[in-house]
Amino acid sequence: MILIYIYSFILFCFSSFIYASGTVEVHNADTVTSQIVTHKDTDKSYMVTGGAIVGLLKEMVNFDIDGSGIVFHRKTGKLFVKNTPQNHLLIQDILKKMRSHKHRQVLIETRIIEVYSFKGVDIGVDWDKIARNGRHGTAGSLNFAPGSWGETPLNPLNQLNLSYKLLSGANALDITLKALEKDGKINTLSSPKIICFNNQRANIKIEESTDYVSKLTSNTVYTNNNSNVHNSADIDTAVEGIVLDVTPTINTDEQTITLDLHPSVVELVSLNPVNLGRGGTIRVPKYIRRSADTTVSLKDGGTVVLGGLVKRTQSDEIKKVPVLGEIPIIKNLFRSKTTYEKKSNLIIFITAKIIDL
């Protein structure tokens, strides 16, 4: 006997099922977010989204029976299933496991620092040193698309390599920071903390804004045989910086957390002038955008470190004799200008902790 069930989603879980023997009134519901599920009959773990739930259930439940079927309706967040009563019990068991994590929350602690030095001093992240001092860790790497960031920013074929390290141990984070302090100067840019529900995306940004003229409008007004031109400008904002999307998922062992990481970098290279003739000059921003995706698992309270965002800049330092260094014509005789090449390495520490409501 084939029965039709409509499984209703609410945020973070599958909330209920409705038996369908004829006309069915479907209640309002939202779509399901990511979940990790392990079924008792298999040792596989699955990262599940609303669209992927169909494939998951087809692998776990027999849908080769004549008349059976499964459809996910994305707009309403409903899962329509036709199968035997025994298989519906199995489906309910799978969805129940997904519901078991709905009241859990995760504390995401982020510390974003910049390690910098001047020319001649290496500021690369020494992961081996961190591993020795932090006792525990696992290394890996992420590759960004070619761009102007990296150890050779002027080489268009250079790739930005984003490295990561897993830290564990009570004092691993503090020890790592002390190790980095020995390699160069540290500037803490931000230390945000976010509490989010299990499988809820957290968004962390460090951005800088630059205003520029994006549009000029000229209007000619005629009065008493005279003409006056009035110009108006539209001001836009160019934004650059680091954006980090983190989605935590508490694993079924209740002791580890899987982090879905999506770091992205937006660099404002220049504001290129565009001459409009008599209409004036506007600016057009030129960006370089980089992004990557990775998934890492760490222990409850563990820390993952992202590093490798190395950037070079040049700065000028002027030393001068008071008063004499300001007098026109002769001022250059009493001042000196030194150009320094500055390298900075942006390092992101992400600590995840499970919180029970």
C-alpha positions in Angstrom: 0.0 0.0 0.0 1.4 3.4 -1.0 0.6 6.4 1.2 1.2 10.0 0.5 2.8 12.2 3.2 3.6 15.8 3.0 6.5 16.7 5.3 6.5 20.3 6.4 9.7 22.3 7.0 10.3 25.0 9.6 13.5 26.8 10.2 16.4 24.4 11.2 14.2 21.3 11.2 11.5 19.3 9.7 8.6 20.0 12.0 5.8 17.6 11.2 4.1 15.3 8.7 0.5 15.2 7.4 -1.3 12.1 6.2 -2.8 12.6 2.8 -5.8 10.6 1.7 -7.5 13.2 -0.3 -7.6 17.0 -0.2 -4.8 18.3 2.0 -4.5 21.7 3.6 -0.8 22.6 3.9 0.3 24.8 6.7 2.8 27.7 6.2 6.4 26.8 6.6 9.9 28.0 5.9 12.7 26.2 4.1 15.2 24.0 5.9 18.8 25.1 6.3 21.9 22.9 6.3 21.9 19.8 8.6 24.3 16.9 9.2 22.5 13.6 9.6 23.8 10.1 10.4 21.3 7.3 10.1 21.5 4.2 12.3 21.6 1.9 9.3 24.6 3.6 7.7 27.9 5.1 8.9 27.6 8.0 6.4 27.2 11.6 7.4 25.4 14.1 5.2 25.5 17.8 4.9 21.9 18.5 3.8 20.1 21.5 2.4 16.5 21.6 1.3 17.3 20.7 -2.3 19.6 17.9 -1.3 17.1 16.2 1.0 15.6 14.3 -2.0 18.9 12.7 -2.8 19.6 11.8 0.8 16.3 10.0 1.3 16.6 8.2 -2.0 19.9 6.8 -0.8 18.6 5.8 2.6 15.1 4.7 1.7 13.8 2.3 -1.0 12.0 4.2 -3.8 12.1 1.4 -6.3 8.6 0.4 -5.3 5.9 0.9 -8.0 4.0 4.1 -7.3 6.6 5.6 -4.9 8.1 9.0 -5.4 9.5 12.1 -3.7 9.4 15.8 -4.7 10.8 18.8 -2.9 8.8 22.0 -3.5 11.3 24.8 -2.9 8.9 27.8 -2.8 6.7 26.3 0.0 9.4 24.3 1.7 7.4 21.1 1.4 8.6 17.5 0.8 6.0 15.3 -0.9 6.6 11.6 -0.4 4.8 8.6 -1.7 5.9 5.3 -0.2 4.9 2.4 2.0 4.0 2.8 5.7 7.2 1.1 6.8 9.3 3.4 4.7 7.5 6.4 6.0 8.5 5.4 9.5 12.0 5.2 8.3 11.8 8.7 6.8 10.3 10.0 10.0 13.2 8.5 11.9 15.7 10.3 9.6 13.9 13.6 9.9 13.7 13.2 13.7 17.5 13.0 13.9 17.6 16.3 12.0 15.3 17.9 14.5 17.5 16.8 17.4 19.9 19.7 16.9 17.3 22.5 16.5 17.8 24.1 20.0 21.5 24.1 19.9 23.5 27.3 19.4 27.1 28.0 18.5 29.3 30.9 19.8 31.6 32.1 17.0 34.5 34.2 18.4 36.6 35.8 15.7 39.8 37.7 16.1 41.2 39.5 13.0 44.7 40.8 13.3 47.2 42.3 10.9 50.9 41.3 11.2 53.1 43.8 9.4 56.7 44.7 8.9 58.9 46.8 6.6 61.1 45.6 3.7 63.6 43.0 4.6 61.5 41.3 7.3 59.7 38.1 6.6 56.1 38.1 7.9 54.9 34.8 6.5 53.0 32.6 8.9 55.3 29.9 10.2 52.8 27.1 10.7 55.5 24.7 11.9 56.3 27.1 14.8 52.6 27.4 15.6 52.3 23.7 15.7 55.2 23.3 18.1 54.0 26.0 20.4 50.3 25.2 20.1 50.9 21.4 20.5 48.1 20.4 18.1 47.1 21.3 14.7 46.3 20.4 11.1 47.4 22.3 8.1 45.7 22.9 4.7 45.5 25.5 2.0 43.0 27.3 -0.2 43.8 28.7 -3.6 42.3 32.0 -4.7 42.1 33.0 -8.4 45.0 35.0 -9.9 45.2 38.6 -8.8 47.3 41.4 -7.4 47.3 40.1 -3.8 50.1 37.8 -2.6 53.8 37.7 -2.3 54.3 39.1 -5.8 51.4 41.6 -6.2 52.6 43.0 -9.5 52.7 39.6 -11.2 49.3 39.0 -12.8 49.8 35.2 -12.8 50.4 35.0 -9.1 47.8 33.1 -7.0 46.7 34.1 -3.5 47.1 31.1 -1.3 44.9 31.2 1.8 46.4 28.8 4.4 44.6 27.4 7.4 45.6 25.7 10.7 43.5 24.0 13.3 44.5 24.7 16.9 43.4 22.8 20.0 44.4 23.0 23.7 43.5 25.5 26.4 46.2 28.0 25.7 46.8 27.3 22.0 45.4 30.6 20.8 47.4 32.7 23.2 50.6 30.8 22.5 50.0 31.3 18.7 49.5 35.1 19.1 52.7 35.4 21.2 54.5 33.5 18.4 53.2 35.9 15.8 54.2 38.9 18.0 57.8 37.7 17.7 57.6 37.7 13.9 56.4 41.3 13.5 54.1 44.0 14.8 50.4 43.1 15.4 47.4 45.3 14.9 44.1 43.9 16.1 41.5 45.1 13.5 38.4 43.5 15.1 37.3 40.9 17.7 33.6 40.3 17.0 31.6 37.6 18.8 28.4 36.1 17.3 25.9 33.6 18.8 23.9 31.8 16.1 21.7 28.8 15.8 23.1 25.6 14.6 23.4 25.7 10.8 22.7 29.5 10.7 25.1 31.6 8.7 27.2 34.2 10.5 28.5 37.1 8.5 31.6 39.0 9.6 32.9 42.1 7.7 35.9 44.4 7.9 35.4 47.1 5.3 36.7 50.5 4.3 34.6 53.0 2.3 35.7 55.6 -0.2 33.4 58.2 -1.6 33.7 59.2 -5.3 31.8 61.2 -7.9 30.0 58.7 -10.1 27.8 61.0 -12.2 27.7 64.7 -13.2 24.5 66.4 -14.4 24.5 69.9 -16.0 21.3 71.9 -16.3 21.1 75.2 -18.2 18.7 77.8 -16.9 17.7 80.7 -19.1 16.6 84.0 -17.4 16.3 87.4 -19.0 18.2 86.4 -22.1 21.0 85.0 -19.8 22.0 81.4 -19.4 23.3 79.9 -16.2 24.8 76.4 -16.0 24.1 74.5 -12.7 26.1 71.3 -12.1 25.1 68.5 -9.7 27.1 65.5 -8.7 26.0 62.0 -7.6 28.3 60.5 -4.9 28.7 56.8 -4.6 30.7 54.7 -2.2 33.4 52.2 -3.1 33.7 49.4 -0.5 36.7 47.2 0.0 37.8 44.7 2.6 37.3 41.2 4.0 34.0 39.4 4.3 33.8 36.0 6.1 30.7 33.8 6.0 30.7 31.0 8.6 28.0 28.4 8.9 28.5 26.1 11.9 27.0 22.6 12.1 27.1 20.5 15.3 28.1 17.0 14.4 26.2 14.0 15.7 28.9 13.1 18.2 28.1 16.4 20.0 31.8 17.1 20.5 32.9 18.4 17.1 31.7 21.2 14.9 31.9 21.5 11.1 32.5 25.0 9.8 31.5 25.9 6.3 33.8 28.8 5.5 33.5 31.3 2.7 36.1 34.0 2.9 36.2 36.7 0.2 38.5 39.7 -0.5 37.5 42.8 -2.3 40.4 45.3 -3.1 39.8 48.7 -4.5 42.7 49.0 -7.0 42.0 52.5 -8.3 39.4 55.2 -9.0 40.0 55.8 -12.7 39.1 59.2 -14.0 36.8 59.5 -17.0 36.8 62.9 -18.8 33.3 63.9 -20.0 34.5 67.0 -21.8 32.6 70.0 -20.7 30.6 67.7 -18.4 33.5 67.4 -16.1 35.3 64.3 -14.8 33.9 61.3 -13.0 35.6 58.3 -11.3 35.0 54.7 -12.1 36.2 52.2 -9.4 38.3 49.2 -10.4 38.1 46.1 -8.1 39.8 42.8 -7.7 37.5 40.2 -6.1 38.7 36.9 -4.6 36.7 34.2 -2.9 37.1 30.6 -1.7 35.1 27.9 0.0 36.2 25.2 2.4 34.8 23.0 5.1 36.8 22.1 8.3 35.9 20.1 11.4 37.2 21.0 14.8 36.6 20.1 18.4 34.1 22.0 20.5 36.1 25.1 21.6 38.7 24.6 19.0 40.2 27.3 16.7 40.9 27.5 13.0 43.4 30.0 11.8 43.2 31.5 8.3 46.3 33.2 7.0 48.1 34.1 3.8 46.4 37.4 2.8 49.7 39.2 2.2 49.6 42.7 0.7 52.4 45.1 -0.1 52.1 48.9 0.1 54.5 51.8 -0.1 54.6 54.7 2.3 56.8 57.8 2.5 58.4 59.2 5.6 59.6 62.8 5.5 62.1 64.1 8.1 62.8 67.8 8.2 64.4 70.6 10.2 61.7 72.7 12.0 60.9 76.0 10.2 63.7 75.7 7.6 62.1 72.5 6.2 58.9 74.5 5.3 60.5 77.5 3.5 59.9 77.4 -0.2 62.9 77.1 -2.6 65.3 76.0 0.2 63.1 73.5 2.0 64.5 70.5 0.1 67.9 71.3 1.6 66.6 70.7 5.1 64.4 67.7 4.6 64.8 64.1 3.5 62.2 61.6 2.1 62.4 57.9 2.5 60.1 55.4 0.8 59.3 52.2 2.7 57.8 49.0 1.4 55.3 47.7 3.9 54.0 44.1 3.9 50.9 43.1 5.9 49.5 39.7 6.6 45.9 39.4 7.6 45.2 36.5 9.9 41.8 35.4 11.0 41.2 33.3 14.1 37.8 31.5 14.4 36.8 29.8 17.6 33.6 27.8 17.8 31.8 26.7 21.0 28.6 24.7 21.5 26.0 26.4 23.7 22.9 24.7 25.1 19.7 26.6 25.5 
